[in-house]
Amino acid sequence: MGVAGCGKSTIGAALAARLGAEFLDGDSLHPQANIDKMASGTPLNDDDRAPWLAEIGRRFTASNVVLVIACSALKRAYRDIIRAGDPSVVFVHLHGTRELLNERMNSRPGHFMPASLLDSQLATLEPLQGDENGVVVDIAKPVEDIVNEVSPVLSRALL
């Protein structure tokens, strides 16, 4: 989980490979209307996100294999919607500075999410709370270091 540009797809795919899990990029579950809205530079609202978040939660319970899904899950309420689908979900919050996030967003060609929406995402972000099952990692670290840090946490959760 995290704002745009934090590396959700890259880290999620690497974690899934390490854990022998299936990877799904949550962006692929957005309805076209959401993608069009973001591409135009308009942030999604809670009503836009609700069906998408419910689908993400449903995917966890519908899967008969270990599943890693990359999605923003910016607010506690959003994570609650996902957990309603599967209470055992563990969130990995990929956290970084605005400068690093902006740099990454500006260097990825062809993505529908413009860097102009970064500030709205940062304003919406609610960090994981103490009663939420999850871990926070610094995205300034190399991908391999992040995977090494997070894999044991997720492996324990799978037991």
C-alpha positions in Angstrom: 0.0 0.0 0.0 1.0 3.6 -0.5 0.8 6.6 -2.7 1.5 6.6 -6.4 5.1 6.2 -7.2 6.1 4.3 -4.1 6.8 1.1 -5.9 3.7 -1.0 -5.1 3.9 -2.9 -8.4 7.6 -3.5 -8.3 7.8 -4.5 -4.6 4.5 -6.5 -4.8 5.8 -8.6 -7.7 9.1 -9.2 -6.0 7.4 -10.2 -2.7 5.1 -12.5 -4.5 8.0 -14.2 -6.3 9.9 -14.6 -3.0 6.8 -16.0 -1.3 5.7 -18.3 -4.1 2.5 -16.2 -4.3 0.3 -14.9 -7.1 0.7 -11.2 -7.8 -2.2 -8.9 -8.9 -1.8 -5.2 -9.6 -4.8 -3.5 -8.1 -4.7 -0.9 -10.8 -6.0 -3.5 -13.2 -9.2 -3.8 -11.2 -10.1 -0.1 -11.5 -13.2 0.5 -13.7 -12.3 2.6 -16.8 -14.2 5.6 -15.4 -11.7 5.7 -12.4 -8.7 5.5 -14.8 -10.2 8.2 -17.0 -10.8 10.4 -14.0 -7.3 10.0 -12.7 -5.7 10.4 -16.1 -7.5 13.8 -16.4 -5.8 14.9 -13.2 -8.9 14.6 -11.0 -8.5 12.6 -7.7 -10.8 9.8 -7.0 -13.3 10.3 -4.1 -14.5 7.7 -1.6 -17.5 6.7 -3.8 -15.2 6.1 -6.8 -12.9 3.9 -4.7 -15.5 1.8 -2.7 -16.4 -0.8 -5.4 -12.7 -1.1 -6.3 -11.6 -1.7 -2.7 -14.4 -4.2 -2.2 -13.2 -6.1 -5.3 -9.7 -6.2 -3.9 -11.0 -7.7 -0.6 -13.1 -10.2 -2.6 -10.0 -11.3 -4.6 -8.2 -12.3 -1.4 -11.1 -14.5 -0.2 -11.7 -15.9 -3.7 -8.1 -17.0 -4.1 -7.1 -20.5 -3.2 -3.4 -19.5 -3.3 -1.3 -16.9 -1.4 -2.0 -13.6 -3.0 -0.1 -10.2 -3.1 -2.2 -7.3 -4.3 -0.7 -3.9 -5.0 -3.1 -1.1 -4.2 -3.0 2.3 -2.6 -5.3 1.7 0.5 -4.6 5.2 1.6 -7.1 5.6 4.4 -8.0 3.4 7.3 -11.5 3.2 6.0 -10.3 1.8 2.7 -8.2 -0.8 4.5 -11.2 -1.7 6.5 -13.2 -2.4 3.3 -10.4 -4.7 2.1 -10.2 -6.4 5.5 -14.0 -6.9 5.4 -13.3 -9.2 2.5 -10.4 -11.0 4.3 -9.5 -10.1 7.9 -6.1 -11.8 7.6 -4.7 -9.3 5.1 -1.3 -7.9 6.1 -0.5 -4.4 4.7 3.0 -3.4 3.7 3.1 0.4 3.6 5.8 1.6 1.2 6.7 5.0 2.6 9.0 7.7 1.1 9.7 11.4 0.8 7.6 13.6 -1.4 10.8 14.4 -3.4 11.5 10.7 -4.1 7.9 9.9 -4.9 7.7 12.9 -7.3 10.9 11.9 -9.0 9.6 8.4 -9.5 6.3 9.5 -10.8 7.9 11.8 -13.3 10.2 9.1 -14.6 7.6 6.5 -15.5 6.3 6.9 -19.0 2.8 6.0 -20.0 1.2 5.6 -16.6 -2.3 7.0 -16.2 -1.6 8.7 -12.8 -0.1 12.1 -13.3 2.5 13.5 -10.8 0.0 16.4 -10.3 -2.1 14.0 -8.1 0.8 13.2 -5.7 -0.1 16.0 -3.2 -3.8 14.9 -3.1 -2.6 11.3 -2.4 -0.2 12.5 0.4 -3.0 14.5 1.9 -5.4 11.5 1.9 -2.8 9.0 3.3 -3.5 7.8 6.8 -0.5 5.8 8.2 -1.1 2.3 9.5 -2.5 2.4 13.0 -1.3 0.2 15.9 -4.2 -2.2 15.7 -3.7 -2.8 11.9 -1.8 -5.9 10.8 1.1 -4.4 8.8 4.6 -3.1 8.4 6.1 0.2 7.2 9.2 0.2 5.0 11.3 3.0 3.5 11.2 3.0 -0.3 14.7 4.7 -0.5 16.1 1.2 0.1 16.9 -1.1 -2.8 14.1 -3.5 -3.8 16.0 -6.5 -2.6 16.5 -5.0 0.8 12.8 -4.2 1.1 11.9 -7.8 0.1 14.4 -9.2 2.6 12.9 -7.0 5.3 9.2 -7.8 4.6 9.3 -11.4 3.5 9.8 -12.8 7.1 6.9 -10.7 8.4 4.6 -12.0 5.6 5.9 -15.6 6.0 5.0 -15.5 9.7 1.5 -14.2 8.8 1.0 -17.2 6.5 1.5 -19.7 9.3 
